[in-house]
Amino acid sequence: MVWREGDTGVEVLLVHRPRYDDWTLPKGKADPGESDEDTARREVAEETGLECALGAELPPVDYVDNQGRPKHVRYWVMQATGERPWAPNAEVDERVWMRVPVARDALSYDRDITVLDAFEAAR
């Protein structure tokens, strides 16, 4: 759960994935031998161009994807600390900072709202 302090308070980052036409939280798959924490930092950087400081771990999410595969996703509170060049691509074509109430309405999946609620409780 990537966040920053915006002009009007805390904002969280959502990404749009054109393949699924959904709004979700940045996430991804580990490279061989990579820790979950390193995966989280790398995937967020790759998907959004943002460098982040890893904070508290949030509750994991388990679900079955549209191919019928079980997924287990770990999330952390991640504060944006820097940015490198980023351009829309086939995996993520938009990234948007939103206040928490707006993000709650924009997210495509209830499981992401659960992560957002845990983030709010942890703050």
C-alpha positions in Angstrom: 0.0 0.0 0.0 1.9 3.0 -1.3 1.1 6.3 0.3 2.3 9.9 0.5 1.4 13.1 2.4 -0.5 15.1 -0.2 -1.7 18.7 -0.1 -5.0 17.8 1.5 -3.8 14.8 3.6 -2.8 11.2 3.1 -3.1 9.8 -0.5 -2.7 6.2 -1.6 -1.6 5.0 -5.0 -3.8 3.0 -7.3 -2.8 1.6 -10.7 -4.9 0.8 -13.8 -4.0 -2.5 -15.5 -5.3 -2.4 -19.2 -5.2 -6.2 -19.5 -7.9 -6.5 -16.9 -9.3 -2.9 -17.1 -9.2 -2.7 -13.3 -8.0 -0.4 -10.6 -5.9 -2.1 -8.0 -2.9 -1.8 -5.7 0.6 -2.4 -7.1 1.8 -6.0 -6.7 3.7 -8.7 -8.5 5.6 -11.9 -8.5 8.9 -12.7 -6.9 12.0 -13.5 -8.9 13.8 -16.7 -8.0 15.6 -16.3 -4.6 14.1 -12.9 -4.0 12.6 -12.1 -0.6 9.0 -10.9 -0.4 10.1 -7.5 0.9 12.5 -7.1 -2.0 9.8 -8.2 -4.4 7.4 -5.5 -3.0 10.0 -2.7 -3.4 11.0 -3.9 -6.9 7.5 -4.4 -8.2 6.3 -1.1 -7.0 9.3 0.6 -8.6 8.8 -1.2 -11.9 5.0 -0.6 -12.0 5.0 3.0 -10.8 8.5 4.4 -11.0 8.4 5.1 -7.2 11.0 4.3 -4.7 9.5 3.5 -1.3 10.4 2.9 2.3 9.0 -0.4 3.6 6.9 0.0 6.8 4.7 -2.3 8.7 3.3 -5.5 7.1 -0.4 -5.5 6.4 -2.6 -8.6 6.5 -2.1 -10.9 3.4 -4.8 -11.5 0.9 -5.7 -14.9 -0.6 -7.8 -15.3 -3.7 -8.2 -17.3 -6.9 -7.3 -15.5 -10.1 -9.3 -15.6 -13.3 -7.2 -18.6 -14.5 -8.3 -20.6 -11.4 -4.8 -20.3 -9.7 -4.6 -19.6 -6.0 -2.8 -16.4 -5.1 -1.3 -15.3 -1.8 -0.3 -11.6 -1.7 1.6 -9.9 1.1 1.4 -6.1 1.5 3.3 -3.5 3.4 2.8 0.1 4.3 5.2 1.8 1.8 5.9 5.5 1.9 6.9 7.0 -1.4 10.4 8.5 -1.0 11.5 9.2 -4.5 10.6 8.8 -8.1 12.4 7.7 -11.3 11.2 8.2 -14.9 8.0 6.2 -15.6 5.8 5.9 -18.7 2.5 4.1 -19.2 3.1 0.5 -20.5 1.2 -2.7 -21.2 1.2 -3.8 -17.5 0.2 -0.4 -15.9 -1.1 2.4 -18.1 -2.2 4.8 -15.3 -1.2 5.5 -11.8 -3.3 7.9 -9.6 -2.9 9.3 -6.1 -6.2 9.4 -4.3 -7.5 10.3 -0.9 -8.6 7.1 1.0 -12.4 7.6 0.6 -12.0 8.1 -3.1 -9.7 5.2 -3.5 -12.2 2.9 -1.6 -14.8 3.7 -4.3 -12.4 3.4 -7.2 -10.9 0.0 -6.3 -12.1 -2.9 -8.5 -11.8 -5.6 -5.9 -13.1 -6.0 -2.3 -9.9 -7.7 -1.4 -8.0 -4.4 -2.1 -10.5 -2.5 0.1 -9.6 -4.9 2.9 -5.9 -3.9 2.5 -6.9 -0.2 2.4 -8.9 -0.6 5.6 -5.9 -2.3 7.3 -3.7 0.5 6.1 -6.1 3.1 7.7 -6.2 1.1 11.0 -2.3 0.9 11.1 -1.8 4.6 10.6 
